[in-house]
Amino acid sequence: MVPMFWKHISIFILFFSLIPFRVYAEKKVELCFWQFLVPERRMRAILDEFEKKYPHIKVKMQQLNWRDGLDKITTSIAAGITSDVCELGSTWTPQFAESGALLDISEYMQERKDEFLPILLSCVEWNNQYYGVPWVAGTRVLFYNKELFRQAGLDPEKPPKNWEELYKYVLELANRFPDLYPFAIPVGENYTPWQTFLPFFWSAGGELFDNSLNKAEPEKDVFVDCLRFYQKLSHHSLLARQAQIDRSFASGKVGMMISGGWNLSLIPRLNPRLRFGMALVPGEKKQVSFAGGEVLAIFKQTKYPEEAKLLVHYLTSEEVQNQIARSGTSFVPSLKNSLEKEAYLSSPQRKIFIEQLKYAQTLPPHPKWSQIQEELSWVIEDSLFNKTAPTDSFSYLTERLNKILSIYSKSRKKSTTQLPNSIVVLSIAGILALIVLINVCYRIKTRGIKTKNQRVLVLYLFLLPWLAIFLLFYLFPFVYSLILSFTDYSPLRGYSGFCGFNNYIEVLKDPEFQKALLHTFYFALGTCPVSILLALGCAVVIYKKIPMVRFIQASLFAPITISVIVAASMFSYFYSSEGFFNSMLDFLHLPRPFPDNWLMNPKMALISVMIMHVWLSFGFYMVIFTAGLYSIPRELLEASYIDGAQTWHRFRYIVLPQLKPFIILVIVLNTIKAFQVFPEVFAMTQGGPHGATLTLVYYLYKTGFHQFEMGKASAVGYILLVIIGFFLILEVTFLTRGKSNER
């Protein structure tokens, strides 16, 4: 019996000792994958096949969008909660690699680099190391309207090949179709202006930087000639964002444009009858285009680097690339073998993109490209809108680019760490201690420290939930950002020491900040009086109880219920070339502005945003004024009737004084909202065109999330706080002056 007993015990112990290993073996690895390119359903089906092939791996996918995807990636890196695998734009890879956020996969790429198009390898390389795998090849080609060519007497099968032919074709189309646009040039965005301009510059033999990327040395004669030719084209071109250019071409209103492969599916969907052709981009010496694409990268913080490599390997395999390509004509694989397949070579549309890739050129891989592209776009738009002399544009661009390179070179020598949390904690503790000390001193002064201690304790206990929220979501960010404003901090590179008031000084000296400040003042001065007067007038009309007053009140309040993004989409169409406002100008036989897209017109863009802002906000103030009117004692109004007071006198001496508290409230709210304007600018213009709608909050956003200078961005926030506080004190003091005198 004893041996049998110990035998059972041994089996029992062995069984339970194996349970952890069994659980471990069944545990799945979960990878997080962020991507932009492939539609969500299609990508989910591909990932399901991957999970079948590797049962121990589960992939959680999140679809990003091009509007704010980069912001999400940057924020996740700063917070330390990145995905495992992420799709990156080819221009983003150097800055993330330089910051140390990406995993070095040089050993993996050494085995596979011969499989990819050679031109794409520079997109994933930094300091002779590889930090990503090319996934998609991208380039631009010339699209042209064959029917317009035919009607203008041009051969639809012989598109222009050089600058001279391009300009000749533009003039022919302009003479034949005065109401159409022979060509289109993208403006109003950070990235599309240079993507179209640089191929012209490259085709003439120009280069922006030296081989070491330490100095900007664009060839002056080449740059000046190219910019001068660009100005000539602009006289007969549609100046708009790329998305509107694509739609205008599809509708038959643009003769030629330089654009990407997404149009192969967009144009047939918008206008199936449009006969269009594609050709290599016209060039001076060679037909060069911009080469880019999408990259799959692995973040350094991943817990499963080997499994992440398996996912990247699967997504960049020939089988999957062919599978994705079959789902859409705009997809150009990065693998050489895939491009040699009959499925690609037999398609004339795809074939032209493959041919253009042979003459395409990639950007110089520099971590500060986000700032470089802003300067490039600024110079291009300045020459188009302000007709600045090309020689002056060249001098300005060279100076700005060399300044960016110099600052970057110095910053690389600084060591970076994470901002010590103890500094933030001690700062918050100090603020709380100061508040407690002030409270104690006040109670001692009022001799209340010995009374009602228990009641005060109960009061604080009831306030504890609110205090917790206040400390966590208000006081902590306030103190943290205040400390950041005195540091040289980047969300990608980390904290590199305190810099005192340097951030504040540099921000105040920055011409862009000064322009943003001026635009914000214009915005506040233009919207506050109009929205207040409009709201007060509508409130008075509603108070009079005219017919259908409820319907009118609901209609005027309705814009408040619409999100800013939806309203921005509506008004963007109203302001477009085919929109409501231009149609009204045509109906009244008034000339259109140039450019006729109001949001792309530097003189009209800020006014256009202001109009939408007033339309969105005045309904809320109308409700406040309506409540104020109903709170006025009727005895005062009836007494004025008996005394024979006229309507204006009743309004001036009875209604307005009674509405004074409501007027103060509306002015305060309106001032804060006007100075903090951001979503309207972000959704409609992104600060463009040519900085015409750059406001303080958008400047803050651009500094922090595009240039990754969070210390300066925090300084902008506190400068804005001081400005708003100053104006609020000024307004409240002025409006309450009469009340103080009465007392």
C-alpha positions in Angstrom: 0.0 0.0 0.0 2.8 2.4 0.9 4.6 2.2 -2.5 1.2 2.6 -4.3 0.5 5.7 -2.2 3.8 7.3 -3.0 3.2 6.4 -6.7 -0.1 8.3 -6.7 1.5 11.2 -4.9 4.3 11.4 -7.5 1.9 11.4 -10.4 -0.2 14.1 -8.7 2.9 16.3 -8.2 4.2 15.7 -11.7 0.8 16.6 -13.2 0.5 19.9 -11.4 4.2 20.7 -12.0 3.6 20.5 -15.8 0.5 22.8 -15.8 2.6 26.1 -16.0 4.6 24.7 -18.9 1.3 23.8 -20.7 -0.2 27.2 -20.0 3.0 28.8 -21.3 3.0 26.7 -24.4 -0.6 27.7 -25.2 0.0 31.4 -24.5 -0.2 33.4 -27.7 2.1 36.3 -28.6 0.0 39.4 -29.4 1.5 41.9 -31.9 0.2 45.4 -32.4 0.3 46.6 -36.1 -0.5 50.2 -37.2 -1.0 50.9 -40.9 -2.4 53.5 -43.3 -2.3 52.0 -46.8 -4.5 48.9 -47.2 -8.3 49.1 -46.5 -9.1 47.7 -43.0 -11.1 44.7 -44.2 -8.6 43.7 -46.8 -5.7 43.9 -44.3 -7.7 42.0 -41.7 -8.1 39.1 -44.2 -4.4 39.1 -44.9 -3.6 39.1 -41.2 -6.0 36.2 -40.6 -4.0 34.2 -43.1 -0.8 35.1 -41.3 -2.3 33.9 -38.0 -3.2 30.6 -39.6 0.4 30.2 -40.7 1.7 31.1 -37.3 -0.9 30.0 -34.8 1.1 31.2 -31.8 0.9 34.8 -33.0 -2.2 37.1 -32.9 -2.1 40.5 -34.6 -4.1 43.4 -33.4 -4.4 46.0 -36.2 -5.2 49.7 -36.0 -6.0 51.8 -39.0 -4.3 55.2 -39.1 -5.2 58.2 -41.3 -2.9 60.5 -43.1 -4.3 63.7 -41.4 -3.1 62.9 -37.8 -1.4 59.5 -38.1 2.1 61.0 -37.6 0.9 62.8 -34.5 -0.3 59.6 -33.0 2.9 57.8 -33.7 5.0 60.7 -32.2 2.8 60.8 -29.1 3.0 57.1 -28.6 6.8 57.2 -28.8 6.9 60.0 -26.2 4.6 58.0 -23.9 6.5 54.8 -24.4 3.4 52.8 -25.7 4.3 52.2 -29.3 3.0 49.4 -31.5 5.3 46.5 -32.4 5.2 47.0 -36.2 4.2 50.2 -37.9 3.9 51.6 -41.5 5.9 54.8 -41.9 6.2 57.2 -44.7 9.6 57.1 -46.4 10.4 60.7 -45.2 9.6 59.8 -41.6 12.1 56.9 -41.2 15.3 59.0 -40.7 13.9 61.1 -37.8 12.5 58.0 -36.0 15.7 56.1 -36.6 17.9 59.0 -35.4 15.8 59.3 -32.2 16.4 55.6 -31.3 12.8 54.7 -31.6 13.3 52.0 -34.3 14.8 48.6 -34.1 18.0 48.1 -36.0 17.3 45.2 -38.5 20.5 45.5 -40.5 21.3 41.8 -40.2 17.9 40.9 -41.5 18.1 43.4 -44.4 21.5 42.2 -45.5 19.9 38.9 -46.4 17.0 40.5 -48.3 18.2 43.9 -49.7 18.8 42.4 -53.2 15.1 41.5 -53.4 14.0 45.2 -53.4 14.2 48.0 -55.9 17.6 49.7 -55.2 16.1 53.2 -55.2 14.0 52.3 -52.2 16.8 51.1 -49.9 17.8 54.7 -49.1 14.4 55.2 -47.6 15.1 52.7 -44.8 18.8 53.4 -44.3 20.3 55.8 -41.7 24.0 56.0 -40.7 24.7 52.8 -42.8 22.2 50.8 -40.8 18.7 49.6 -41.8 15.7 50.5 -39.7 12.8 49.3 -42.0 11.8 47.2 -44.9 10.4 48.8 -48.2 6.8 47.8 -48.6 5.3 50.0 -51.3 6.9 52.1 -54.1 5.4 55.4 -54.9 6.1 58.0 -57.6 4.3 60.7 -59.6 3.5 60.8 -63.3 1.9 63.3 -65.7 -1.9 62.9 -66.2 -3.4 64.6 -69.2 -6.9 65.0 -70.7 -6.9 63.4 -74.1 -10.2 65.0 -75.2 -9.0 68.5 -74.3 -5.7 67.8 -76.2 -7.7 66.7 -79.3 -10.0 69.8 -79.2 -7.0 72.1 -78.8 -5.2 70.5 -81.9 -2.7 68.6 -79.8 -1.8 65.0 -80.4 -3.3 62.9 -77.6 -0.6 60.3 -78.1 2.3 62.7 -77.8 2.3 64.4 -74.4 5.0 67.0 -73.5 8.5 65.6 -72.7 10.4 68.8 -71.7 9.8 72.3 -70.2 9.4 73.9 -73.6 6.8 71.5 -74.8 5.0 71.6 -71.5 4.7 75.4 -71.6 3.7 75.3 -75.3 0.9 72.8 -74.5 -0.3 75.0 -71.6 -0.6 78.1 -73.8 -2.4 76.1 -76.5 -4.9 74.8 -73.9 -5.3 78.3 -72.4 -6.1 79.9 -75.7 -8.6 77.2 -76.6 -10.3 76.8 -73.2 -10.2 80.2 -71.3 -12.6 78.9 -68.7 -10.5 75.8 -67.8 -7.1 75.3 -66.2 -4.4 74.0 -68.6 -2.2 72.9 -65.6 -2.4 72.5 -61.8 0.1 73.2 -59.1 -0.5 72.0 -55.5 -0.3 74.5 -52.7 -1.6 74.9 -49.2 0.0 71.8 -47.7 3.4 71.1 -46.3 4.3 68.2 -48.5 2.7 68.4 -51.9 4.3 71.7 -53.2 7.9 70.4 -53.0 6.8 66.9 -54.3 5.9 68.6 -57.6 8.6 71.3 -57.7 11.7 69.2 -56.8 11.3 66.9 -59.9 11.6 70.1 -62.1 14.7 71.1 -60.1 16.3 67.6 -60.3 15.6 67.3 -64.0 17.7 70.4 -64.6 20.6 68.9 -62.6 20.0 70.5 -59.3 20.7 69.1 -55.8 19.7 70.6 -52.4 22.6 69.4 -50.2 26.2 68.3 -50.4 26.9 64.6 -50.2 27.4 64.7 -46.4 24.1 66.5 -45.8 25.8 69.0 -43.7 25.4 72.0 -46.0 22.7 73.3 -48.3 24.3 74.0 -51.7 21.5 74.2 -54.3 22.8 75.4 -57.7 21.7 79.0 -57.9 21.2 79.3 -61.7 19.3 76.0 -61.8 17.1 76.9 -58.9 16.4 80.4 -60.2 15.5 79.2 -63.7 13.3 76.4 -62.3 11.4 78.8 -60.0 11.0 81.3 -62.8 9.5 78.6 -65.1 7.2 77.6 -62.2 6.0 81.1 -61.9 5.2 81.2 -65.7 3.2 78.0 -65.3 1.2 79.4 -62.3 -0.4 82.1 -64.5 -2.4 79.4 -66.3 -2.7 76.9 -63.4 -5.2 75.8 -60.8 -3.6 76.5 -57.4 -5.2 74.2 -54.9 -4.6 71.2 -52.6 -3.7 67.9 -54.3 -7.1 66.4 -53.4 -9.0 69.2 -55.1 -6.6 69.1 -58.1 -7.4 65.4 -58.5 -11.2 66.0 -58.4 -11.0 68.9 -60.8 -9.0 66.8 -63.3 -11.6 64.0 -63.0 -14.3 66.5 -63.7 -12.6 67.7 -66.9 -11.6 71.2 -65.6 -7.8 70.6 -65.6 -5.8 69.8 -68.7 -2.7 68.3 -67.1 -1.5 67.5 -63.6 1.3 65.7 -61.9 -0.1 63.2 -59.4 0.0 59.6 -58.0 -1.4 56.2 -58.6 -4.5 56.7 -56.4 -6.1 58.4 -59.4 -6.3 55.2 -61.3 -9.2 54.2 -59.1 -10.4 57.7 -58.2 -10.9 59.0 -61.8 -13.1 56.1 -63.1 -15.2 56.4 -59.9 -15.8 60.1 -60.3 -16.0 60.3 -64.1 -16.0 56.9 -65.9 -16.3 58.6 -69.3 -13.1 60.7 -69.0 -10.4 59.8 -71.5 -7.1 60.5 -70.0 -3.5 59.4 -70.6 -0.4 59.2 -68.5 3.3 59.9 -69.3 6.6 60.5 -67.7 7.0 63.9 -65.9 8.4 66.5 -68.4 11.9 67.5 -67.5 14.7 69.8 -68.7 17.5 67.3 -69.1 15.9 64.1 -67.9 12.3 63.1 -67.0 12.8 62.9 -63.2 10.0 62.3 -60.6 9.8 62.0 -56.9 10.3 58.5 -55.5 9.0 57.6 -52.1 6.8 54.9 -50.6 5.8 53.1 -47.5 8.1 51.4 -45.0 7.4 48.7 -42.4 9.4 49.3 -39.3 9.7 47.6 -35.9 9.8 49.8 -32.8 12.6 49.3 -30.4 10.2 48.8 -27.4 8.7 45.7 -28.8 8.7 42.7 -26.5 8.7 40.3 -29.5 11.3 41.3 -32.1 11.5 37.9 -33.8 7.7 37.6 -34.1 7.6 41.2 -35.4 10.2 40.3 -38.1 8.0 37.3 -39.1 5.1 39.7 -39.6 7.2 42.1 -41.6 8.6 39.3 -43.7 5.1 38.0 -44.5 3.7 41.4 -45.5 6.6 42.1 -47.8 6.6 38.7 -49.4 5.8 38.4 -53.1 2.6 36.4 -52.4 1.1 39.1 -50.2 2.3 42.0 -52.4 0.7 40.5 -55.4 -2.5 39.9 -53.4 -2.7 43.5 -52.3 -1.9 44.7 -55.8 -4.8 42.8 -57.3 -7.1 44.7 -54.9 -6.1 48.1 -56.3 -4.4 49.5 -59.3 -2.4 52.1 -57.4 -0.3 49.7 -55.4 3.3 49.3 -56.8 5.2 46.5 -55.0 8.7 47.1 -53.7 10.0 43.7 -54.8 11.9 43.4 -58.1 10.4 40.0 -58.9 6.8 41.3 -58.4 7.4 44.1 -60.9 8.6 41.7 -63.5 5.4 39.7 -63.5 3.2 39.8 -66.5 0.3 41.1 -64.4 2.1 44.4 -64.0 3.9 44.6 -67.4 0.7 43.9 -69.3 -1.2 46.9 -67.7 -0.4 50.1 -69.5 -1.4 52.2 -66.5 0.9 50.3 -64.1 3.7 50.1 -66.7 4.0 53.9 -66.8 4.6 54.0 -63.1 7.2 51.3 -63.3 8.9 53.1 -66.1 8.9 56.4 -64.1 10.5 54.7 -61.1 13.6 54.1 -63.3 14.1 57.8 -63.5 12.8 58.7 -60.1 14.9 60.2 -57.3 14.5 59.8 -53.5 14.9 62.6 -51.0 18.1 63.1 -49.0 17.5 61.0 -45.8 17.6 63.7 -43.1 16.0 63.6 -39.6 14.9 67.3 -40.0 13.1 66.8 -43.2 9.8 67.9 -41.6 11.3 71.4 -41.1 13.1 71.3 -44.5 9.9 70.6 -46.4 8.1 73.5 -44.6 10.8 75.9 -45.8 10.7 74.5 -49.3 6.9 74.8 -49.5 7.1 78.3 -48.0 9.5 79.5 -50.7 7.5 77.9 -53.5 4.2 79.4 -52.3 5.9 82.8 -51.8 7.0 82.8 -55.4 3.6 81.8 -56.6 1.4 84.1 -54.5 3.7 87.1 -53.9 5.7 86.9 -57.1 8.9 87.2 -55.1 12.0 87.4 -57.2 13.6 83.9 -57.7 17.0 85.3 -56.6 15.6 86.5 -53.3 13.8 83.2 -52.8 17.1 81.3 -53.4 18.9 83.5 -50.8 16.2 83.0 -48.2 16.0 79.2 -48.7 19.7 78.7 -48.6 19.9 80.7 -45.3 17.0 78.9 -43.7 18.2 75.4 -44.7 21.7 76.0 -43.4 20.3 77.2 -40.2 18.3 74.0 -39.8 21.3 71.9 -40.5 23.5 73.9 -38.1 21.0 73.6 -35.2 20.7 69.9 -35.9 24.5 69.4 -35.9 24.7 71.1 -32.5 21.8 69.2 -31.0 23.4 65.8 -31.9 26.2 66.6 -29.5 23.9 66.9 -26.6 23.2 63.9 -24.4 19.5 63.2 -23.7 17.6 61.6 -20.9 14.0 61.4 -19.6 12.8 64.4 -17.6 13.1 63.4 -13.9 9.7 62.8 -12.4 10.9 64.0 -9.1 11.1 67.5 -10.4 7.4 67.4 -11.4 6.3 65.7 -8.1 8.3 68.2 -6.0 6.8 71.1 -8.0 3.3 69.9 -7.5 4.0 69.3 -3.8 5.3 72.8 -3.5 2.2 74.3 -5.1 -0.1 72.3 -2.8 2.0 73.3 0.2 1.7 77.0 -0.8 -2.1 76.7 -1.2 -2.4 75.1 2.2 -0.2 77.8 3.8 -2.3 80.5 2.2 -5.4 78.9 3.5 -4.0 78.5 7.0 -2.8 82.1 7.1 -6.2 83.3 5.9 -8.0 81.3 8.7 -5.6 82.6 11.3 -6.2 86.1 10.2 -10.0 85.6 10.3 -9.6 83.6 13.6 -11.4 80.6 12.2 -8.7 78.0 12.7 -10.1 76.8 16.0 -13.7 76.4 14.8 -15.5 73.9 12.7 -12.5 71.7 11.9 -14.6 68.6 11.7 -17.0 70.3 9.3 -14.1 71.4 7.1 -12.7 67.9 7.1 -16.1 66.5 5.9 -16.2 69.2 3.2 -12.8 68.1 1.9 -13.8 64.5 1.9 -16.8 65.3 -0.4 -14.4 67.3 -2.6 -11.9 64.5 -2.8 -13.1 63.0 -6.2 -13.0 66.4 -7.8 -9.6 67.2 -6.2 -8.2 63.9 -7.6 -9.4 64.7 -11.1 -8.1 68.3 -10.7 -4.7 67.1 -9.6 -4.4 64.4 -12.3 -5.8 66.1 -15.3 -5.3 69.8 -14.6 -2.6 70.6 -12.1 -0.1 67.9 -13.2 -0.2 68.8 -16.9 0.0 72.5 -16.0 3.1 72.0 -13.9 4.7 69.5 -16.2 4.3 71.7 -19.3 5.5 74.7 -17.3 8.7 72.8 -16.5 9.0 71.7 -20.1 8.9 75.3 -21.2 12.3 75.9 -19.5 13.9 72.8 -21.0 15.2 71.6 -24.4 12.8 68.7 -24.7 11.8 66.6 -27.8 9.2 63.8 -27.7 11.5 61.7 -29.8 15.0 62.4 -28.4 14.1 63.2 -24.8 15.3 65.8 -22.3 18.7 67.4 -22.8 18.8 69.9 -19.9 17.3 73.2 -18.7 17.7 76.2 -21.0 16.2 78.9 -18.8 14.2 81.5 -20.7 15.8 80.7 -24.1 12.6 79.0 -25.4 10.6 82.1 -24.6 13.2 84.4 -26.2 13.5 82.3 -29.3 9.7 82.1 -29.7 9.2 85.8 -29.3 12.0 86.5 -31.9 10.6 83.9 -34.4 9.0 85.7 -37.4 6.5 82.9 -37.7 5.4 83.4 -34.1 5.0 87.1 -34.8 2.9 86.4 -37.9 0.8 83.9 -35.9 0.3 86.5 -33.2 -0.8 89.1 -35.7 -3.2 86.7 -37.4 -4.7 85.7 -34.0 -5.3 89.4 -33.1 -7.0 89.9 -36.5 -9.1 86.8 -35.9 -10.2 88.0 -32.5 -10.9 91.5 -33.6 -12.9 90.3 -36.6 -14.9 87.5 -35.0 -15.7 88.8 -31.5 -17.6 92.0 -32.3 -19.5 90.4 -35.2 -20.5 87.2 -33.3 -21.6 89.2 -30.2 -23.6 91.8 -32.2 -25.2 89.0 -34.4 -26.1 87.0 -31.3 -27.6 90.0 -29.5 -29.6 91.0 -32.6 -31.0 87.5 -33.0 -31.8 87.2 -29.3 -33.8 90.5 -29.5 -35.7 89.2 -32.5 -36.5 86.0 -30.7 -37.6 87.9 -27.6 -40.0 89.9 -29.7 -41.9 86.6 -30.4 -42.2 87.0 -34.2 -44.0 84.3 -36.2 -42.3 80.9 -36.3 -40.0 82.0 -33.5 -39.3 78.4 -32.3 -38.3 77.3 -35.7 -36.1 80.4 -36.2 -34.5 79.9 -32.8 -33.8 76.2 -33.5 -32.3 77.0 -36.9 -30.0 79.7 -35.5 -28.8 77.3 -32.7 -28.4 74.3 -35.0 -24.8 75.1 -36.1 -23.7 74.5 -32.4 -24.7 70.9 -32.8 -22.5 70.4 -35.9 -18.9 69.2 -35.3 -16.1 71.4 -36.5 -14.9 68.7 -38.9 -18.3 68.4 -40.6 -18.7 72.2 -40.8 -15.2 72.5 -42.3 -16.0 69.9 -45.0 -19.1 71.9 -45.9 -17.5 75.2 -46.0 -14.4 73.9 -47.9 -16.8 72.9 -50.7 -18.6 76.3 -50.4 -15.2 78.1 -50.9 -14.0 75.8 -53.7 -13.8 76.8 -57.4 -17.2 75.2 -58.0 -18.7 76.1 -54.7 -21.6 78.3 -53.5 -19.7 81.6 -53.1 -18.0 81.6 -56.5 -21.4 80.6 -58.0 -22.9 83.7 -56.4 -20.2 85.9 -57.8 -20.9 84.5 -61.3 -24.6 85.0 -60.8 -24.0 88.7 -59.8 -21.5 89.1 -62.7 -18.7 89.9 -60.2 -15.1 88.9 -60.8 -13.7 85.9 -59.0 -10.7 86.2 -56.8 -7.4 84.6 -57.9 -6.9 81.9 -57.0 -10.7 81.4 -57.0 -10.5 78.7 -54.2 -11.0 81.1 -51.3 -9.1 78.8 -48.9 -6.1 78.8 -51.3 -6.1 82.6 -51.6 -3.8 84.3 -49.1 -6.0 87.4 -49.0 -9.2 85.5 -48.5 -8.3 82.4 -46.4 -8.3 84.0 -43.0 -11.6 85.8 -43.6 -13.1 82.6 -44.9 -12.2 80.8 -41.6 -13.5 83.7 -39.6 -16.9 83.5 -41.4 -17.2 79.8 -40.5 -16.2 80.4 -36.9 -18.9 83.1 -36.5 -21.5 80.8 -38.0 -20.5 78.0 -35.7 -20.4 80.0 -32.4 -22.9 82.8 -32.4 -25.9 80.5 -31.7 -24.5 79.7 -28.3 -24.1 83.3 -27.3 -27.6 84.0 -28.7 -29.0 81.5 -26.1 -27.1 83.4 -23.3 -28.5 86.7 -24.4 -32.0 85.3 -24.8 -31.8 84.1 -21.2 -30.6 87.5 -20.1 -33.5 89.3 -21.9 -36.1 87.0 -20.2 -34.5 87.8 -16.8 -35.1 91.6 -17.1 -38.1 92.6 -14.9 -41.1 93.5 -17.0 -41.9 96.3 -14.6 -39.0 98.3 -15.9 -40.0 97.9 -19.5 -43.7 98.7 -18.7 -42.7 101.8 -16.8 -40.6 103.0 -19.8 -43.7 102.5 -22.1 -45.8 104.6 -19.7 -43.1 107.3 -19.7 -43.1 107.4 -23.5 -39.6 106.1 -24.0 -38.6 105.3 -27.6 -37.4 101.8 -28.6 -33.8 102.9 -28.8 -33.9 104.6 -25.5 -35.5 101.6 -23.8 -32.7 99.4 -25.3 -29.9 101.8 -24.4 -30.9 102.7 -20.9 -32.8 99.7 -19.7 -32.0 96.5 -21.7 -28.2 97.0 -22.1 -27.5 97.8 -18.4 -29.6 94.8 -17.3 -27.7 92.6 -19.8 -24.3 93.8 -18.6 -23.4 90.6 -16.6 -24.4 88.5 -19.7 -22.4 90.7 -22.0 -19.3 90.3 -19.8 -19.8 86.5 -19.8 -20.1 86.4 -23.6 -17.1 88.7 -24.2 -14.9 86.6 -21.9 -16.0 83.3 -23.5 -15.7 84.7 -27.0 -12.2 86.2 -26.4 -10.9 82.9 -25.0 -12.4 80.9 -27.9 -11.0 83.4 -30.5 -7.5 83.3 -29.2 -7.5 79.5 -28.9 -8.8 78.9 -32.4 -7.4 75.7 -33.8 -9.8 73.0 -35.1 -11.1 75.3 -37.9 -7.6 76.0 -39.1 -6.5 72.4 -38.7 -9.4 71.1 -40.7 -9.6 73.7 -43.4 -6.2 75.2 -44.2 -3.5 73.7 -41.8 -2.1 77.2 -41.5 -1.8 77.8 -45.2 -1.7 79.0 -47.9 1.7 80.5 -47.4 1.1 80.9 -43.6 -2.0 83.1 -44.2 -4.1 81.4 -41.5 -1.2 80.5 -39.1 -2.6 81.2 -35.6 -1.0 80.9 -32.2 -2.4 77.5 -31.3 -1.7 76.1 -34.7 1.9 77.4 -34.4 2.1 75.6 -31.0 0.8 72.4 -32.6 3.3 72.6 -35.5 6.2 73.4 -33.2 5.4 70.5 -30.9 4.2 67.8 -33.3 5.9 68.6 -36.6 9.2 70.1 -35.5 9.2 68.0 -32.2 10.3 71.0 -30.1 8.0 70.4 -27.2 9.9 72.9 -24.9 9.2 75.7 -27.3 5.6 74.6 -27.8 5.1 74.7 -24.0 6.5 78.2 -24.0 4.0 79.3 -26.7 1.2 77.9 -24.5 2.2 80.1 -21.5 2.8 83.1 -23.7 -0.8 82.6 -25.0 -2.0 82.2 -21.4 -0.5 85.6 -20.4 -2.0 87.3 -23.5 -5.5 85.9 -22.9 -5.2 86.8 -19.2 -4.2 90.3 -20.0 -7.1 90.9 -22.4 -9.6 89.3 -20.0 -8.5 91.6 -17.1 -8.6 94.6 -19.5 -12.1 93.7 -20.7 -13.6 92.9 -17.3 -12.0 96.1 -15.7 -13.4 98.3 -18.5 -16.9 96.7 -18.4 -17.2 96.8 -14.6 -15.8 100.3 -14.2 -19.2 101.9 -14.1 -20.4 99.5 -11.3 -17.3 100.4 -9.2 -18.0 104.1 -9.6 -21.6 103.6 -8.5 -20.5 101.9 -5.3 
